[in-house]
Amino acid sequence: MYSPNRFVFSCLLLKNEFFSIFLHKLEVTNMPAQFMLQQIGLVALGGAIGAGLRYIIGNWISYETFPIATITVNLVGSFLLGIIALSTSQNIISSELALFLGTGMIGAFTTMSAFSMDTIELLQNGNTSNAAIYVMLTFSLCPILAWSGWLLGDKFLV
């Protein structure tokens, strides 16, 4: 049976576990807390922008029988992440900008959880063929577009 007190207690335990892991990470890496908080801030700010963009696109593109919005953000995000990864590896962008853009913005923009729920919804509605197409397109095109972004970045940025 659901208990609000049990939920609150579980959240408090998770919060304590998170902070103990965070503090342990700082001790192990000898990373100054201020630097770690700056990195978290960059990821959080980028994440807010990416999540906002995904929300806007999700409302802009209608979902009737196929989750076009989710596959669009995942494909575009994969392509952009390829460019960001190449740019980081070639020192074209700083590690801070990579955290902001890649981990934060693109990490929040793309979404495995929405992909999973869209697939389940398609299956529950009897759209087995659309579910299969959606899974195949996502798992084949996302890596291809990430690689394409890398190659395009290599051609024009390096």
N, CA and C atoms as a LAMMPS dump frame, in Angstrom:
ITEM: TIMESTEP
0
ITEM: NUMBER OF ATOMS
474
ITEM: BOX BOUNDS ff ff ff
-5.0000000000000000e+02 5.0000000000000000e+02
-5.0000000000000000e+02 5.0000000000000000e+02
-5.0000000000000000e+02 5.0000000000000000e+02
ITEM: ATOMS id mol type element x y z
1 1 1 N 0.832 -1.183 0
2 1 2 C 0 0 0
3 1 3 C 0.878 1.247 0
4 2 1 N 0.455 2.263 -0.726
5 2 2 C 1.221 3.503 -0.858
6 2 3 C 1.171 4.283 0.447
7 3 1 N 2.31 4.768 0.861
8 3 2 C 2.389 5.578 2.065
9 3 3 C 3.189 6.842 1.764
10 4 1 N 2.567 8.02 1.935
11 4 2 C 3.306 9.263 1.688
12 4 3 C 4.555 9.369 2.56
13 5 1 N 4.46 8.902 3.799
14 5 2 C 5.617 8.966 4.694
15 5 3 C 6.762 8.111 4.174
16 6 1 N 6.429 6.937 3.637
17 6 2 C 7.464 6.057 3.09
18 6 3 C 8.137 6.715 1.887
19 7 1 N 7.338 7.391 1.053
20 7 2 C 7.885 8.086 -0.109
21 7 3 C 8.843 9.193 0.327
22 8 1 N 8.428 10.016 1.284
23 8 2 C 9.273 11.111 1.777
24 8 3 C 10.556 10.548 2.369
25 9 1 N 10.439 9.474 3.152
26 9 2 C 11.614 8.849 3.754
27 9 3 C 12.561 8.347 2.664
28 10 1 N 12.015 7.733 1.616
29 10 2 C 12.845 7.237 0.509
30 10 3 C 13.561 8.388 -0.188
31 11 1 N 12.863 9.503 -0.384
32 11 2 C 13.488 10.673 -1.016
33 11 3 C 14.626 11.213 -0.158
34 12 1 N 14.428 11.249 1.15
35 12 2 C 15.483 11.731 2.045
36 12 3 C 16.691 10.81 2.002
37 13 1 N 16.451 9.499 1.948
38 13 2 C 17.567 8.557 1.849
39 13 3 C 18.33 8.764 0.544
40 14 1 N 17.607 8.954 -0.556
41 14 2 C 18.26 9.194 -1.843
42 14 3 C 19.074 10.483 -1.821
43 15 1 N 18.519 11.529 -1.208
44 15 2 C 19.235 12.804 -1.112
45 15 3 C 20.529 12.619 -0.326
46 16 1 N 20.454 11.926 0.8
47 16 2 C 21.652 11.692 1.611
48 16 3 C 22.67 10.855 0.853
49 17 1 N 22.205 9.849 0.124
50 17 2 C 23.109 8.996 -0.655
51 17 3 C 23.788 9.809 -1.753
52 18 1 N 23.015 10.665 -2.426
53 18 2 C 23.585 11.506 -3.481
54 18 3 C 24.699 12.384 -2.923
55 19 1 N 24.43 13.067 -1.811
56 19 2 C 25.439 13.972 -1.265
57 19 3 C 26.654 13.231 -0.741
58 20 1 N 26.474 12.034 -0.197
59 20 2 C 27.653 11.287 0.262
60 20 3 C 28.495 10.84 -0.936
61 21 1 N 27.852 10.45 -2.036
62 21 2 C 28.592 10.086 -3.253
63 21 3 C 29.287 11.319 -3.82
64 22 1 N 28.595 12.452 -3.843
65 22 2 C 29.159 13.703 -4.352
66 22 3 C 30.389 14.101 -3.546
67 23 1 N 30.281 14.07 -2.225
68 23 2 C 31.421 14.45 -1.38
69 23 3 C 32.57 13.464 -1.532
70 24 1 N 32.25 12.162 -1.65
71 24 2 C 33.3 11.16 -1.849
72 24 3 C 34.027 11.413 -3.171
73 25 1 N 33.289 11.749 -4.21
74 25 2 C 33.888 12.044 -5.518
75 25 3 C 34.859 13.216 -5.402
76 26 1 N 34.474 14.234 -4.659
77 26 2 C 35.36 15.384 -4.472
78 26 3 C 36.639 14.981 -3.751
79 27 1 N 36.509 14.104 -2.747
80 27 2 C 37.686 13.665 -1.995
81 27 3 C 38.611 12.832 -2.869
82 28 1 N 38.047 11.914 -3.658
83 28 2 C 38.845 11.008 -4.48
84 28 3 C 39.578 11.766 -5.585
85 29 1 N 38.916 12.713 -6.221
86 29 2 C 39.516 13.42 -7.359
87 29 3 C 40.281 14.67 -6.945
88 30 1 N 40.207 15.023 -5.671
89 30 2 C 40.802 16.275 -5.19
90 30 3 C 40.28 17.472 -5.979
91 31 1 N 39.055 17.364 -6.444
92 31 2 C 38.439 18.435 -7.218
93 31 3 C 37.843 19.452 -6.247
94 32 1 N 38.176 20.722 -6.409
95 32 2 C 37.59 21.737 -5.533
96 32 3 C 36.071 21.763 -5.683
97 33 1 N 35.382 21.905 -4.567
98 33 2 C 33.919 21.902 -4.585
99 33 3 C 33.373 22.999 -5.491
100 34 1 N 34.012 24.162 -5.507
101 34 2 C 33.539 25.267 -6.339
102 34 3 C 33.594 24.896 -7.826
103 35 1 N 34.66 24.201 -8.24
104 35 2 C 34.785 23.776 -9.633
105 35 3 C 33.708 22.757 -9.979
106 36 1 N 33.462 21.811 -9.075
107 36 2 C 32.434 20.797 -9.309
108 36 3 C 31.058 21.457 -9.399
109 37 1 N 30.794 22.416 -8.541
110 37 2 C 29.51 23.112 -8.587
111 37 3 C 29.372 23.923 -9.875
112 38 1 N 30.466 24.483 -10.365
113 38 2 C 30.438 25.206 -11.639
114 38 3 C 30.07 24.242 -12.77
115 39 1 N 30.65 23.049 -12.759
116 39 2 C 30.335 22.056 -13.787
117 39 3 C 28.87 21.644 -13.708
118 40 1 N 28.38 21.417 -12.498
119 40 2 C 26.972 21.052 -12.323
120 40 3 C 26.078 22.182 -12.826
121 41 1 N 26.465 23.423 -12.559
122 41 2 C 25.693 24.565 -13.043
123 41 3 C 25.637 24.627 -14.559
124 42 1 N 26.766 24.347 -15.218
125 42 2 C 26.792 24.34 -16.685
126 42 3 C 25.861 23.266 -17.243
127 43 1 N 25.917 22.077 -16.65
128 43 2 C 25.055 20.979 -17.098
129 43 3 C 23.591 21.323 -16.839
130 44 1 N 23.299 21.887 -15.667
131 44 2 C 21.915 22.222 -15.318
132 44 3 C 21.352 23.3 -16.247
133 45 1 N 22.14 24.322 -16.529
134 45 2 C 21.682 25.389 -17.423
135 45 3 C 21.447 24.846 -18.837
136 46 1 N 22.402 24.076 -19.337
137 46 2 C 22.218 23.456 -20.649
138 46 3 C 21.023 22.521 -20.658
139 47 1 N 20.857 21.769 -19.574
140 47 2 C 19.727 20.849 -19.464
141 47 3 C 18.392 21.571 -19.485
142 48 1 N 18.326 22.715 -18.82
143 48 2 C 17.084 23.487 -18.821
144 48 3 C 16.735 23.948 -20.235
145 49 1 N 17.733 24.389 -20.962
146 49 2 C 17.498 24.838 -22.344
147 49 3 C 17.086 23.659 -23.225
148 50 1 N 17.81 22.542 -23.118
149 50 2 C 17.493 21.367 -23.927
150 50 3 C 16.109 20.812 -23.635
151 51 1 N 15.759 20.734 -22.355
152 51 2 C 14.433 20.228 -21.983
153 51 3 C 13.343 21.177 -22.474
154 52 1 N 13.605 22.482 -22.389
155 52 2 C 12.637 23.452 -22.897
156 52 3 C 12.427 23.32 -24.393
157 53 1 N 13.519 23.147 -25.121
158 53 2 C 13.413 22.959 -26.574
159 53 3 C 12.639 21.689 -26.914
160 54 1 N 12.927 20.608 -26.165
161 54 2 C 12.205 19.357 -26.42
162 54 3 C 10.718 19.534 -26.147
163 55 1 N 10.377 20.249 -25.096
164 55 2 C 8.977 20.503 -24.763
165 55 3 C 8.285 21.287 -25.881
166 56 1 N 8.955 22.315 -26.375
167 56 2 C 8.391 23.136 -27.456
168 56 3 C 8.171 22.293 -28.71
169 57 1 N 9.164 21.5 -29.079
170 57 2 C 9.037 20.656 -30.272
171 57 3 C 7.936 19.618 -30.082
172 58 1 N 7.851 19.05 -28.877
173 58 2 C 6.805 18.071 -28.592
174 58 3 C 5.408 18.646 -28.736
175 59 1 N 5.244 19.916 -28.401
176 59 2 C 3.941 20.568 -28.552
177 59 3 C 3.702 21.073 -29.969
178 60 1 N 4.771 21.337 -30.678
179 60 2 C 4.671 21.873 -32.026
180 60 3 C 4.354 20.779 -33.045
181 61 1 N 4.961 19.612 -32.872
182 61 2 C 4.751 18.491 -33.798
183 61 3 C 3.707 17.565 -33.193
184 62 1 N 2.616 17.357 -33.909
185 62 2 C 1.534 16.541 -33.363
186 62 3 C 1.867 15.051 -33.423
187 63 1 N 1.3 14.317 -32.476
188 63 2 C 1.485 12.873 -32.377
189 63 3 C 0.125 12.257 -32.651
190 64 1 N 0 11.668 -33.812
191 64 2 C -1.259 10.996 -34.115
192 64 3 C -1.066 9.485 -34.066
193 65 1 N -0.278 8.953 -34.979
194 65 2 C -0.045 7.504 -34.977
195 65 3 C 1.426 7.153 -34.894
196 66 1 N 2.286 8.168 -34.917
197 66 2 C 3.725 7.904 -34.872
198 66 3 C 4.401 9.039 -34.104
199 67 1 N 5.307 8.708 -33.191
200 67 2 C 5.958 9.727 -32.35
201 67 3 C 7.046 10.509 -33.094
202 68 1 N 6.626 11.352 -34.016
203 68 2 C 7.555 12.124 -34.846
204 68 3 C 8.422 13.061 -34.001
205 69 1 N 7.839 13.705 -33.001
206 69 2 C 8.605 14.671 -32.198
207 69 3 C 9.77 13.993 -31.491
208 70 1 N 9.53 12.843 -30.881
209 70 2 C 10.595 12.162 -30.139
210 70 3 C 11.701 11.695 -31.069
211 71 1 N 11.33 11.093 -32.188
212 71 2 C 12.38 10.615 -33.098
213 71 3 C 13.126 11.81 -33.704
214 72 1 N 12.436 12.92 -33.927
215 72 2 C 13.102 14.115 -34.461
216 72 3 C 14.153 14.636 -33.494
217 73 1 N 13.785 14.802 -32.215
218 73 2 C 14.771 15.325 -31.257
219 73 3 C 15.915 14.339 -31.059
220 74 1 N 15.625 13.042 -31.085
221 74 2 C 16.7 12.059 -30.914
222 74 3 C 17.647 12.04 -32.111
223 75 1 N 17.118 12.164 -33.321
224 75 2 C 17.974 12.172 -34.512
225 75 3 C 18.789 13.464 -34.603
226 76 1 N 18.135 14.596 -34.409
227 76 2 C 18.852 15.879 -34.444
228 76 3 C 19.892 15.922 -33.325
229 77 1 N 19.499 15.478 -32.135
230 77 2 C 20.431 15.47 -31.008
231 77 3 C 21.625 14.568 -31.244
232 78 1 N 21.41 13.417 -31.847
233 78 2 C 22.518 12.507 -32.153
234 78 3 C 23.493 13.152 -33.123
235 79 1 N 22.957 13.805 -34.146
236 79 2 C 23.802 14.496 -35.12
237 79 3 C 24.621 15.598 -34.442
238 80 1 N 23.96 16.42 -33.646
239 80 2 C 24.655 17.51 -32.957
240 80 3 C 25.685 16.985 -31.96
241 81 1 N 25.362 15.889 -31.294
242 81 2 C 26.309 15.314 -30.339
243 81 3 C 27.557 14.805 -31.046
244 82 1 N 27.403 14.298 -32.27
245 82 2 C 28.573 13.901 -33.054
246 82 3 C 29.487 15.086 -33.323
247 83 1 N 28.895 16.221 -33.675
248 83 2 C 29.685 17.437 -33.911
249 83 3 C 30.35 17.898 -32.613
250 84 1 N 29.614 17.867 -31.519
251 84 2 C 30.162 18.295 -30.226
252 84 3 C 31.296 17.378 -29.789
253 85 1 N 31.127 16.069 -29.969
254 85 2 C 32.174 15.115 -29.573
255 85 3 C 33.449 15.344 -30.375
256 86 1 N 33.306 15.521 -31.676
257 86 2 C 34.478 15.8 -32.514
258 86 3 C 35.126 17.113 -32.092
259 87 1 N 34.326 18.138 -31.88
260 87 2 C 34.841 19.451 -31.493
261 87 3 C 35.583 19.391 -30.166
262 88 1 N 35.109 18.567 -29.26
263 88 2 C 35.782 18.404 -27.97
264 88 3 C 37.09 17.65 -28.141
265 89 1 N 37.062 16.574 -28.921
266 89 2 C 38.269 15.753 -29.087
267 89 3 C 39.381 16.509 -29.807
268 90 1 N 39.016 17.477 -30.643
269 90 2 C 40.004 18.266 -31.383
270 90 3 C 40.301 19.603 -30.7
271 91 1 N 39.812 19.764 -29.479
272 91 2 C 40.013 21.001 -28.706
273 91 3 C 39.5 22.247 -29.424
274 92 1 N 38.439 22.082 -30.208
275 92 2 C 37.808 23.219 -30.875
276 92 3 C 36.914 23.957 -29.876
277 93 1 N 36.28 23.199 -28.997
278 93 2 C 35.488 23.809 -27.929
279 93 3 C 36.059 23.362 -26.592
280 94 1 N 35.833 24.156 -25.579
281 94 2 C 36.358 23.855 -24.244
282 94 3 C 35.557 22.733 -23.592
283 95 1 N 36.131 22.136 -22.575
284 95 2 C 35.416 21.085 -21.849
285 95 3 C 34.187 21.663 -21.156
286 96 1 N 34.251 22.932 -20.762
287 96 2 C 33.087 23.571 -20.139
288 96 3 C 31.944 23.72 -21.138
289 97 1 N 32.277 24.139 -22.359
290 97 2 C 31.243 24.274 -23.386
291 97 3 C 30.686 22.902 -23.761
292 98 1 N 31.548 21.89 -23.777
293 98 2 C 31.089 20.526 -24.058
294 98 3 C 30.128 20.047 -22.976
295 99 1 N 30.403 20.367 -21.714
296 99 2 C 29.479 20.011 -20.632
297 99 3 C 28.136 20.704 -20.827
298 100 1 N 28.184 21.994 -21.121
299 100 2 C 26.964 22.769 -21.316
300 100 3 C 26.149 22.241 -22.498
301 101 1 N 26.819 22.089 -23.66
302 101 2 C 26.119 21.674 -24.878
303 101 3 C 25.796 20.185 -24.9
304 102 1 N 26.817 19.348 -24.67
305 102 2 C 26.642 17.905 -24.828
306 102 3 C 25.894 17.258 -23.682
307 103 1 N 26.486 17.319 -22.497
308 103 2 C 25.874 16.665 -21.34
309 103 3 C 24.583 17.356 -20.941
310 104 1 N 24.593 18.693 -20.932
311 104 2 C 23.418 19.436 -20.503
312 104 3 C 22.343 19.548 -21.562
313 105 1 N 22.609 20.364 -22.586
314 105 2 C 21.578 20.685 -23.563
315 105 3 C 21.136 19.477 -24.393
316 106 1 N 22.079 18.788 -25.012
317 106 2 C 21.706 17.651 -25.862
318 106 3 C 21.242 16.47 -25.007
319 107 1 N 21.846 16.319 -23.823
320 107 2 C 21.411 15.253 -22.92
321 107 3 C 19.953 15.396 -22.519
322 108 1 N 19.512 16.632 -22.279
323 108 2 C 18.112 16.861 -21.916
324 108 3 C 17.208 16.941 -23.141
325 109 1 N 17.768 17.353 -24.265
326 109 2 C 16.992 17.478 -25.504
327 109 3 C 16.591 16.102 -26.028
328 110 1 N 17.551 15.184 -26.058
329 110 2 C 17.248 13.824 -26.507
330 110 3 C 16.629 13.063 -25.346
331 111 1 N 15.941 11.983 -25.654
332 111 2 C 15.215 11.325 -24.578
333 111 3 C 14.986 9.847 -24.833
334 112 1 N 15.625 9.035 -24.032
335 112 2 C 15.395 7.596 -24.111
336 112 3 C 14.094 7.228 -23.398
337 113 1 N 13.762 7.955 -22.349
338 113 2 C 12.542 7.623 -21.614
339 113 3 C 11.298 7.877 -22.465
340 114 1 N 11.26 8.983 -23.199
341 114 2 C 10.112 9.239 -24.074
342 114 3 C 10.062 8.212 -25.198
343 115 1 N 11.223 7.851 -25.722
344 115 2 C 11.288 6.805 -26.748
345 115 3 C 10.678 5.511 -26.209
346 116 1 N 11.054 5.145 -25
347 116 2 C 10.548 3.906 -24.393
348 116 3 C 9.039 3.967 -24.196
349 117 1 N 8.545 5.081 -23.662
350 117 2 C 7.108 5.203 -23.423
351 117 3 C 6.322 5.274 -24.732
352 118 1 N 6.863 5.948 -25.737
353 118 2 C 6.197 5.991 -27.041
354 118 3 C 6.081 4.59 -27.631
355 119 1 N 7.139 3.806 -27.484
356 119 2 C 7.124 2.433 -27.998
357 119 3 C 6.066 1.607 -27.279
358 120 1 N 6.009 1.723 -25.959
359 120 2 C 5.005 0.989 -25.177
360 120 3 C 3.6 1.42 -25.584
361 121 1 N 3.395 2.722 -25.768
362 121 2 C 2.077 3.221 -26.167
363 121 3 C 1.672 2.677 -27.538
364 122 1 N 2.608 2.655 -28.471
365 122 2 C 2.311 2.088 -29.791
366 122 3 C 1.909 0.621 -29.669
367 123 1 N 2.645 -0.128 -28.859
368 123 2 C 2.335 -1.548 -28.679
369 123 3 C 0.98 -1.741 -28.004
370 124 1 N 0.698 -0.946 -26.977
371 124 2 C -0.58 -1.074 -26.272
372 124 3 C -1.767 -0.706 -27.16
373 125 1 N -1.541 0.18 -28.121
374 125 2 C -2.614 0.573 -29.038
375 125 3 C -2.715 -0.343 -30.25
376 126 1 N -1.927 -1.416 -30.251
377 126 2 C -1.986 -2.376 -31.342
378 126 3 C -1.219 -1.968 -32.583
379 127 1 N -0.403 -0.944 -32.489
380 127 2 C 0.395 -0.483 -33.629
381 127 3 C 1.758 -1.168 -33.632
382 128 1 N 1.742 -2.476 -33.715
383 128 2 C 2.975 -3.259 -33.638
384 128 3 C 3.945 -2.905 -34.754
385 129 1 N 3.425 -2.733 -35.961
386 129 2 C 4.329 -2.414 -37.074
387 129 3 C 4.957 -1.033 -36.895
388 130 1 N 4.18 -0.044 -36.447
389 130 2 C 4.755 1.278 -36.184
390 130 3 C 5.775 1.223 -35.05
391 131 1 N 5.509 0.413 -34.034
392 131 2 C 6.464 0.265 -32.929
393 131 3 C 7.771 -0.322 -33.443
394 132 1 N 7.678 -1.345 -34.277
395 132 2 C 8.886 -1.977 -34.825
396 132 3 C 9.661 -0.997 -35.707
397 133 1 N 8.941 -0.262 -36.549
398 133 2 C 9.595 0.731 -37.414
399 133 3 C 10.278 1.799 -36.567
400 134 1 N 9.583 2.259 -35.545
401 134 2 C 10.112 3.298 -34.653
402 134 3 C 11.399 2.839 -33.971
403 135 1 N 11.391 1.629 -33.445
404 135 2 C 12.582 1.091 -32.777
405 135 3 C 13.723 0.943 -33.778
406 136 1 N 13.427 0.371 -34.945
407 136 2 C 14.487 0.177 -35.949
408 136 3 C 15.058 1.509 -36.444
409 137 1 N 14.185 2.476 -36.71
410 137 2 C 14.667 3.784 -37.167
411 137 3 C 15.534 4.459 -36.106
412 138 1 N 15.079 4.413 -34.864
413 138 2 C 15.827 5.062 -33.784
414 138 3 C 17.184 4.418 -33.592
415 139 1 N 17.22 3.086 -33.508
416 139 2 C 18.483 2.403 -33.235
417 139 3 C 19.414 2.33 -34.437
418 140 1 N 18.903 2.569 -35.627
419 140 2 C 19.809 2.594 -36.778
420 140 3 C 20.208 4.023 -37.143
421 141 1 N 19.254 4.945 -37.15
422 141 2 C 19.559 6.298 -37.609
423 141 3 C 20.292 7.159 -36.581
424 142 1 N 20.033 6.977 -35.289
425 142 2 C 20.729 7.802 -34.286
426 142 3 C 22.244 7.611 -34.35
427 143 1 N 22.765 6.375 -34.354
428 143 2 C 24.224 6.232 -34.485
429 143 3 C 24.753 6.728 -35.832
430 144 1 N 23.987 6.51 -36.901
431 144 2 C 24.422 6.981 -38.223
432 144 3 C 24.519 8.506 -38.232
433 145 1 N 23.547 9.177 -37.644
434 145 2 C 23.58 10.639 -37.61
435 145 3 C 24.664 11.16 -36.672
436 146 1 N 24.932 10.464 -35.577
437 146 2 C 26.035 10.866 -34.699
438 146 3 C 27.354 10.772 -35.463
439 147 1 N 27.534 9.686 -36.198
440 147 2 C 28.744 9.506 -37.012
441 147 3 C 28.813 10.573 -38.101
442 148 1 N 27.673 10.874 -38.733
443 148 2 C 27.633 11.917 -39.767
444 148 3 C 28.017 13.274 -39.196
445 149 1 N 27.539 13.571 -38.003
446 149 2 C 27.911 14.82 -37.349
447 149 3 C 29.397 14.888 -37.079
448 150 1 N 29.957 13.758 -36.646
449 150 2 C 31.403 13.685 -36.403
450 150 3 C 32.168 13.955 -37.707
451 151 1 N 31.766 13.261 -38.786
452 151 2 C 32.45 13.426 -40.073
453 151 3 C 32.307 14.844 -40.624
454 152 1 N 31.117 15.41 -40.502
455 152 2 C 30.899 16.774 -40.971
456 152 3 C 31.755 17.759 -40.17
457 153 1 N 31.793 17.564 -38.87
458 153 2 C 32.647 18.406 -38.04
459 153 3 C 34.108 18.251 -38.404
460 154 1 N 34.524 17.022 -38.691
461 154 2 C 35.911 16.755 -39.074
462 154 3 C 36.253 17.464 -40.382
463 155 1 N 35.289 17.511 -41.292
464 155 2 C 35.532 18.134 -42.594
465 155 3 C 35.572 19.661 -42.508
466 156 1 N 34.678 20.243 -41.718
467 156 2 C 34.55 21.698 -41.717
468 156 3 C 35.152 22.396 -40.503
469 157 1 N 35.401 21.673 -39.427
470 157 2 C 35.904 22.324 -38.218
471 157 3 C 37.374 22.073 -37.951
472 158 1 N 37.909 20.98 -38.482
473 158 2 C 39.308 20.627 -38.182
474 158 3 C 40.215 21.111 -39.287
